[in-house]
Amino acid sequence: MAQRLHNFIGGSWRPSAATEALNVLNPASGETLAEVPLSPAEEVAQAAEAAARAFPDWRRTPAGDRVQPLFKLKALLEDNLDSLARAITEECGKTYAESAGEMRRAIENVECACGIPSLMQGRNNEDIAPGIDEHMIRQPLGVVAAITPFNFPGMIPFWFLPYAVATGNCFILKPSERVPITSARIFELLQAAGFPPGVVQLVNGGREAVNAILDHPEIRAISFVGSTPTARYIYSRAGANGKRAQCQGGAKNPVVILPDADMEMTTRILADSAFGCAGQRCLAASVAVTVGDARPALTGRMVEIARSRKVGFGLDAGVEMGPVISAESKARIESLIGLGLKEGARVLVDGRNTIIPGCEGGFFVRPTILDDVAPAGEIARTEIFGPVLSLMHAATIDEAIAIVNRRSFGNMACIFTTDGANARRFRYEVNAGNVGINVGVAAPVAWFPFSGWGESFFGDLHAQAHHGVEFYTQTKVVIERWPRDWSRKF
Ligand code: NAD
């Protein structure tokens, strides 16, 4: 029987009393890896209460001491990178190199948060009036929580956790119920890193656990990453309960290719962006808009690359693309390809009905390219979240920018060109939180904030870096007068 995962509450591993559980599958084989409990609301309450008990001492721990477990965690993550990457590939499907890459970004966020003693500093002015000084200090919020998606189980919790705890908060993670094994491994390392009991907690589950987090009065702030409908729901329920919220949603990322682009480099990078992680990246290129003569040069090369991409189990040598996350996801992607064809697109490479020898139970969709996708059609607007690239064509850069800005999502937009003036114009005019210029996945490093615009993000402060510090702290302003002579009249 598959091993049932536990929650980590109050500094120890606890079996959940959940009556419902789900099987966690290896998407490359369909094999069951573990069982994840759908924890009831009471277990979220236990985690929130343990965190609230830990908070007074943790916030009083000097910032320089609070980051010591993070330094230790960095070393533990480095030492265990191989096994963490393997765990990610097994439950999430991406290749080993992609899994190791996401752990590198996780580690980078831990490193960044180790700078909290500087990052968390306030501001002050002496003599805002004669003899009166004003200070702004940052204090932690209390108990905070993050709810994360399936596609980056090793990285996304680290957009939040290091900043939350380094600033003095106590933290609860509710990982995706589809990929909970990586979180269990990470929490073993968090335990070994020496955080006091209650500072970091893990509660497995689905909707009931999420709703309990959104409603629990001790939990002051919510960080969410997932699809847009869920992000919108979380943002409104958290807001109605008076909580801070930052909710990252879905995406539909366009890439514009001008005729002067270096086509060899462009096609290689575009293919990695569209088909890397089987297209299950919020920064995956999903629409390529060629301008003028870029069309024939790009199309032919992209077709070649899409056809030759080696698809299979991500731990096998030479595999360049893994499966999608589930049978439901495969069926959804295939039906969206069908919808594109009904809307008038032509399929240049068709990845439907893929069976990989040796991985017959897996959920594979090969790279797919749709051409002549109508900019106003449903397929041009809907997030497919699979290895499907839609091609559109524009006569001018103005037309291409209009296509880019027509969509409701605003996570990323990229341009490939050798013309600096056009690149600058694109950067200036596109509605997107992340812009790539001759870059296919414009994912900010840990010391820059990360988030989209439009329907890709609900909130104000983004993830990572100084935005993380601001999100997890509240400012207090102190105005003080210390006269030498108390007998003087003020
Ligand atoms: P999802 O919205 O299905 O799930 C995300 C989390 O929300 C999970 O922990 C899940 O348990 C919970 N959840 C799902 N439905 C819920 C409901 N009705 N009520 C309460 N909780 C609910 O997302 P997913 O399929 O795991 O992840 C893929 C999505 O995430 C894609 O849309 C992708 O673009 C997006 N994503 C966005 C970013 C970003 O930075 N903007 C990054 C990664 C992924």
Boltz pocket constraint, residues with backbone or C-beta under 6 A from the ligand:
constraints:
  - pocket:
      binder: B
      contacts: [[A, 147], [A, 148], [A, 149], [A, 150], [A, 151], [A, 152], [A, 174], [A, 175], [A, 176], [A, 177], [A, 205], [A, 206], [A, 207], [A, 210], [A, 211], [A, 225], [A, 226], [A, 227], [A, 228], [A, 230], [A, 231], [A, 248], [A, 249], [A, 250], [A, 251], [A, 281], [A, 282], [A, 383], [A, 385], [A, 411], [A, 451], [A, 452], [A, 456]]
      max_distance: 6.0
